[in-house]
Amino acid sequence: MNATDLDGYSTPELQKRAFALARERHDWRFFIDLFRHTPTALESEDLDPDVAEIGVAIDDLVGIWREATQGDWGGAEPLARAAFIDYIGKHGGGDGAGD
């Protein structure tokens, strides 16, 4: 799936696909980099999970973001959309499911 195809999806759908792909890949850095640019800007320097528990840490991080933002990207939505499209385009996963 290319960027033009992905651009037709809503932000929530792109988020669902990118989050599912990043979870599958245990890509903690994707979430940290993305959330650094949100209105709730998490202090990622304090977040250094044990590799064995990365899945739980990712779920916790997503939960913190949801609680803080009520699932709304606000002014960071264009950046988030671009990040989702870029991530899915680079790593595949156009059919992902998740949050």
C-alpha positions, 0 to 999 in steps of 0.5 A, a space after each residue: 500500500 502506498 502513501 496515496 492509498 493510505 492518505 484516503 484513510 481516516 486518522 483513526 484508521 491510520 492510527 489503528 493500523 500503525 499502532 497494530 504494526 508497531 505493537 507487532 514489531 515491538 517498536 517502542 521507539 515509534 510510540 515514543 517519537 510519535 507521542 513526543 509531538 503530541 499535546 501531552 508530550 510524555 517524558 520519554 527519558 524516564 520510560 525504559 522498559 525491560 525488553 521482555 516486557 515491551 508489549 506491556 510497556 507499549 500498552 501502558 504508553 498507549 493507555 496513558 496517551 488515551 487517558 490524557 488526550 481522550 483519543 484526540 490528536 488535536 493540533 498534532 493530527 497532521 503530524 500524526 497522520 504523516 507519521 502513520 502513513 510513513 510507518 505503514 508505508 515503510 514497514 507494511 501492515 496495511 491490514 493491521 488491527 488494533 487500537 
